[in-house]
């Protein structure tokens, strides 16, 4: 797939950007599934032998996510530069739409992860001094950050 009409492939390969954002969104879907499994597990009473969801898989997904986020940050810089030097060629709507889908997924993950933290504390499964401050995970702050960086 080539660049989206109106943008030069020499300057910005929008098809690659969209592909990377969609890979990010796919990874976010997989992470959301893991977080939902954690939530279901934490919401139920478990016999002592009932195993918790696999945290190694979650760590692996988070590592992959970090790599994709770094890549997308580079794309963001390239798009901003392109937007400033070629204002007659706006960023394609497909990129904005993909970013919007990612933002929605991230907001769901943040909110559910915060709920999971509360359940962990409520069940006494983690010492409270090892849980980050809930102020650090205010979904409204995360939304503001993503809105600020996506424009």
C-alpha positions, 0 to 999 in steps of 0.5 A: 500500500502506498502513501495516502493521496496528497502526501509525498512518499518521500516526506511521509509514508502515511500507509506505514504510519497507519499500519503502525498505529493499527499494530498498536491498536491490535496490541492494545486490544490484546492487552485489554483482553488480558486486563479484562481476564484479570478483572474477572479473576479478581472479581470472583472468589477463588479456591487457593489452587486457582491460578491468577492470569499469566503476568508474563504474557502481560509484561511481554505485551507491554514491552511490545507496546513500548516499542510501538509507542516509540515508533509512533512518536517518531511518526508523530514528529514526522507528521508535525514537520510535514504539516508545518512545511506542507499545510496544503496537504493535511494529515489524512482522516484515516490517521486521525481515525486510527488514533481515535480508536487507539485513544478509546482503547487506552482509556478503557485499559486505564479505567479497567486497570485502575479498577483492578488495582482497587480490587487488589487492594480490597482483597489485600493481595498487594501491600498498599505501598506498592500500588502507585497513587491513583492520582497518577491514573486519572482517566481524564488526565490520560485523555487530555494527554492523548488529545493534546498529542494527537492534534 
